[in-house]
Amino acid sequence: MEPMNRENADLCIVFPMGMEAHPFLRRVQVLRRWKNGGATYREVFFEGSVFMTVRCGVGPAKASAAVRNLDRRPRAIINAGTAGGLAQDVKFSELVISCETLFGHEPSRVLASSALLVQTVAAACCSAGLNHRIGRIATVKTPVFAREEREQLHCLTGAQAVDMESHAISEEARKLGVPFVSVRVISDDLNSPSLPTSRDLKNMLRNPLTAPSELKRFVQWKRFLLNFRKAVQTLHPVLVDLVRKHQKENLFFESQA
């Protein structure tokens, strides 16, 4: 992996998936791109600012490894991606900004996000005219789609949204001593239908003459992907606003105490 030219990177934006990063990366100039482990790193330029983006991969283990493998200590880490809604009033396309994160299986181990970062991301959402809330985000090891399981997770953790990376990245940011926040757009809420597993999808593709009930589930999955892509489009205006504010006002990139 090639070293960065500066001793410290001002900002590191971590995306789990390429689909989540793509709209934002279309707005920036990629100066360098390299891989380390399963993660993809980019040094990018936008309106006078040079910073880093990371596509870490799905899951807490990959997210942790991607941050540990950073070759320079950033001054702030923002995790951006999608999430599932856990509370009844959390709706599709709403943005959830983490005030706290935790693992779903360890509800007592809570990490607070940077208050300054939370305020700045919320202001960026307001500037973009996007519906948002500040709340707790739970991270799990495997996807949680069923409504009953999400309601149980909400009762257990008090979280508004669930993903598979935020708390893992927050833990690594804390070890580095840098401020962290996660901003997640809701790609499916409690009213979204339960989706088939990857195994179900493979079986349907192998057997095109499947039962109508299975075909219905396949249609549900396709609808989910369409909504997913629509939700992702709300992330990049917020991230662009954050980069612009930092470039003009040198905002929020302060070391944690």
Secondary structure, DSSP 4 states (H G I P E B T S, - for coil): -PPPSSSS-S-EEEESSHHHHHHHHTTSEEEEEEEETTEEEEEEEETTEEEEEEE--SSHHHHHHHHHT-SS--S-EEEEEEEEE-STT--TT-EEEEEEEEETTEEEEEEEPPHHHHHHHHHHHHHTT--EEEEEEEE-SS---SHHHHHHHHHHH--SEEESSHHHHHHHHHHHT--EEEEEEEEE-TTSPPPPPHHHHHHHHH-SS--HHHHHHHHHHHHHHHHHHHHHTTHHHHHHHHHHHHHHH--S-----
